[in-house]
Amino acid sequence: MSRAVHRKSDPLNVNFEKSHRFVVNDRGVYYKVRGGRLNGPFESEKEAQDDLDVFKQVILIEEELDTENIRIFS
């Protein structure tokens, strides 16, 4: 089942299809990120999912920080 998804950075009125994120081969389990890059290998899909959850949290934190708006005082 695929469904349309949108990102904040996407142009308006453009639909993207959600793709399968996990890939399994003889080396292990991988997950896909934007740009088609694979992260892994992991020994199980659960291990890959846990790492993906952390990866997504880091991306959200980076977006919230938005380094252009950070003022550094020394």
N, CA and C of each residue as an Amber inpcrd file, in Angstrom:
protein
   222
   0.8460000  -1.1780000   0.0000000   0.0000000   0.0000000   0.0000000
   0.8870000   1.2370000   0.0000000   0.6830000   2.1100000  -0.9580000
   1.4330000   3.3520000  -0.9600000   0.4570000   4.5050000  -0.7880000
   0.9690000   5.5950000  -0.2530000   0.1130000   6.7580000  -0.0620000
   0.9330000   8.0090000  -0.3210000   0.2650000   9.0540000  -0.6850000
   0.9510000  10.3050000  -0.9770000   1.5070000  10.8900000   0.3100000
   2.6880000  11.4560000   0.2250000   3.3080000  12.1040000   1.3790000
   3.8290000  13.4680000   0.9480000   3.9650000  14.3660000   1.9030000
   4.4790000  15.7040000   1.6320000   5.5290000  16.0490000   2.6740000
   6.5170000  16.7940000   2.2450000   7.5340000  17.3130000   3.1430000
   7.4270000  18.8320000   3.1570000   7.9210000  19.4580000   4.2120000
   7.8690000  20.9190000   4.2870000   8.5730000  21.5640000   3.0990000
   9.6290000  20.9390000   2.6150000  10.4230000  21.5280000   1.5480000
   9.8680000  21.2470000   0.1530000   8.8050000  20.4340000   0.0380000
   8.2380000  20.0880000  -1.2670000   7.4280000  21.2480000  -1.8400000
   7.4540000  21.4050000  -3.1730000   6.5820000  22.4090000  -3.7900000
   5.1230000  22.0440000  -3.5510000   4.2560000  23.0400000  -3.5760000
   2.8300000  22.7860000  -3.3870000   2.2770000  21.9970000  -4.5720000
   1.2050000  21.2490000  -4.3140000   0.4940000  20.4880000  -5.3410000
   1.3410000  19.4290000  -6.0310000   2.3370000  18.8920000  -5.3410000
   3.1460000  17.8090000  -5.8850000   2.9900000  16.6100000  -4.9620000
   2.6600000  15.4570000  -5.5350000   2.5140000  14.2380000  -4.7430000
   3.6950000  13.3090000  -4.9740000   4.1810000  12.7100000  -3.9290000
   5.2260000  11.7130000  -3.9980000   4.6600000  10.4230000  -3.4240000
   5.0590000   9.3100000  -3.9620000   4.6220000   8.0270000  -3.4440000
   5.6220000   7.5290000  -2.4130000   5.1100000   6.9880000  -1.3390000
   5.9490000   6.4190000  -0.3000000   6.4570000   5.0660000  -0.7920000
   7.7630000   4.8540000  -0.7050000   8.3340000   3.5960000  -1.1880000
   8.6370000   2.6660000  -0.0180000   8.9030000   1.4160000  -0.3430000
   9.2950000   0.4700000   0.6920000  10.6530000   0.8890000   1.2270000
  10.7720000   0.9690000   2.5320000  11.9920000   1.5080000   3.1150000
  13.0120000   0.4250000   3.4540000  12.5880000  -0.8040000   3.6760000
  13.5170000  -1.8470000   4.0900000  13.9210000  -2.7320000   2.9250000
  15.1960000  -3.0930000   2.9100000  15.7630000  -3.9790000   1.8960000
  16.4690000  -5.1060000   2.6380000  16.2110000  -6.3290000   2.2170000
  16.8440000  -7.4860000   2.8500000  17.6190000  -8.2390000   1.7750000
  18.8930000  -8.5430000   2.0780000  19.6770000  -9.3880000   1.1900000
  20.5410000 -10.3200000   2.0300000  21.4760000 -11.0190000   1.3910000
  22.2790000 -11.9990000   2.1210000  23.2340000 -11.3680000   3.1270000
  23.4290000 -10.0660000   3.0660000  24.3040000  -9.3760000   4.0320000
  23.5580000  -8.8620000   5.2540000  22.2270000  -8.7310000   5.1520000
  21.4460000  -8.2490000   6.2810000  20.2840000  -7.3800000   5.8520000
  19.8080000  -6.5720000   6.8050000  18.6620000  -5.6840000   6.5800000
  19.1780000  -4.2490000   6.5040000  18.6790000  -3.5160000   5.5290000
  19.0390000  -2.1120000   5.3290000  17.7560000  -1.2940000   5.3060000
  17.8900000   0.0220000   5.5460000  16.7560000   0.9070000   5.3160000
  17.2030000   2.0420000   4.4070000  16.2670000   2.5040000   3.5750000
  16.5460000   3.5750000   2.6270000  16.2500000   4.9230000   3.2640000
  17.0830000   5.9010000   2.9040000  16.8400000   7.2830000   3.2980000
  16.7570000   8.1130000   2.0230000  16.4210000   9.3880000   2.1550000
  16.3150000  10.2580000   0.9860000  17.5640000  10.1590000   0.1300000
  17.3670000  10.2450000  -1.1540000  18.4860000  10.1420000  -2.0750000
  18.8170000   8.7030000  -2.4290000  18.0850000   7.7500000  -1.8600000
  18.2960000   6.3460000  -2.1840000  19.4220000   5.6770000  -1.4250000
  20.0620000   6.3980000  -0.4980000  21.1600000   5.8070000   0.2760000
  20.6340000   4.7220000   1.1970000  21.4030000   3.6560000   1.3590000
  21.0380000   2.5670000   2.2670000  21.8680000   2.6510000   3.5360000
  21.2400000   2.4990000   4.6740000  21.9400000   2.4120000   5.9570000
  21.8570000   0.9720000   6.4360000  22.9690000   0.4200000   6.8740000
  23.0040000  -0.9590000   7.3450000  24.3510000  -1.5570000   7.0410000
  24.4980000  -2.8170000   7.1700000  23.4640000  -3.8200000   7.4270000
  23.1620000  -3.9980000   8.9130000  21.9560000  -4.4600000   9.1820000
  21.5060000  -4.8010000  10.5230000  21.1370000  -6.2710000  10.5310000
  21.1760000  -6.8730000  11.7070000  20.8900000  -8.3040000  11.8160000
  19.4050000  -8.6270000  11.7160000  18.5420000  -7.6520000  12.0210000
  17.0990000  -7.9080000  11.9760000  16.3700000  -6.6420000  11.5370000
  15.1180000  -6.8110000  11.1200000  14.3140000  -5.6570000  10.7490000
  14.0440000  -4.7780000  11.9690000  13.8970000  -5.3760000  13.1480000
  13.6870000  -4.5890000  14.3720000  14.8830000  -3.6950000  14.6470000
  16.0900000  -4.2540000  14.4920000  17.2980000  -3.4650000  14.7110000
  17.3740000  -2.3090000  13.7040000  17.0230000  -2.5920000  12.4600000
  17.0150000  -1.5480000  11.4310000  15.9580000  -0.4920000  11.7560000
  14.7720000  -0.9230000  12.2080000  13.6960000   0.0140000  12.5480000
  14.1110000   0.9000000  13.7180000  14.7660000   0.3240000  14.7300000
  15.2320000   1.1160000  15.8750000  16.2240000   2.1860000  15.4240000
  17.1560000   1.8040000  14.5450000  18.1310000   2.7640000  14.0510000
  17.4540000   3.8350000  13.2010000  16.4730000   3.4390000  12.3940000
  15.7200000   4.3920000  11.5870000  14.9830000   5.3880000  12.4670000
  14.4070000   4.9300000  13.5700000  13.7060000   5.8260000  14.4940000
  14.6570000   6.8880000  15.0430000  15.8660000   6.4790000  15.4100000
  16.8680000   7.4330000  15.9120000  17.2600000   8.3950000  14.7920000
  17.4680000   7.8550000  13.5980000  17.8220000   8.6870000  12.4450000
  16.7800000   9.7750000  12.2230000  15.4960000   9.4160000  12.2670000
  14.4220000  10.3930000  12.0600000  14.3970000  11.4290000  13.1780000
  14.6680000  11.0250000  14.4120000  14.7000000  11.9810000  15.5250000
  15.8320000  12.9870000  15.3300000  16.9810000  12.5240000  14.8700000
  18.1180000  13.4170000  14.6210000  17.7700000  14.4240000  13.5310000
  17.1170000  13.9680000  12.4670000  16.7100000  14.8710000  11.3880000
  15.7640000  15.9490000  11.9250000  14.8050000  15.5580000  12.7590000
  13.8770000  16.5430000  13.3370000  14.6050000  17.5620000  14.2010000
  15.5450000  17.0930000  15.0030000  16.3210000  18.0030000  15.8570000
  17.1180000  18.9750000  14.9950000  17.7500000  18.4650000  13.9410000
  18.5140000  19.3380000  13.0510000  17.6180000  20.3880000  12.3990000
  16.4120000  19.9980000  11.9940000  15.4820000  20.9600000  11.4010000
  15.0570000  22.0130000  12.4160000  14.8470000  21.6020000  13.6700000
  14.4470000  22.5540000  14.7120000  15.5710000  23.5350000  15.0170000
  16.8110000  23.0520000  14.9740000  17.9440000  23.9260000  15.2780000
  18.1310000  24.9820000  14.1940000  17.9240000  24.6150000  12.9500000
  18.0580000  25.5370000  11.8230000  19.2190000  26.4930000  12.0430000
  20.4100000  26.0330000  11.7820000  21.6430000  26.7560000  12.1250000
  21.7090000  28.1860000  11.6140000  20.9190000  28.5560000  10.6300000
  20.9340000  29.9410000  10.1540000  20.3990000  30.8960000  11.2080000
  19.5720000  30.4020000  12.1300000  18.9730000  31.2710000  13.1380000
  19.6340000  31.1530000  14.5000000  20.7420000  30.4380000  14.5880000
  21.4300000  30.2760000  15.8790000  22.4580000  31.4010000  16.0390000
  22.4340000  32.0390000  17.1970000  23.4210000  33.0520000  17.5250000
  24.3730000  32.4670000  18.5460000  25.6430000  32.4980000  18.2390000
  26.6550000  31.9490000  19.1450000  27.3350000  33.1080000  19.8610000
  27.3510000  33.0140000  21.1970000  27.9910000  34.0410000  22.0130000
  29.2780000  33.4610000  22.5740000  30.3550000  34.2220000  22.4870000
  31.6180000  33.7460000  23.0470000  32.1900000  34.7270000  24.0220000
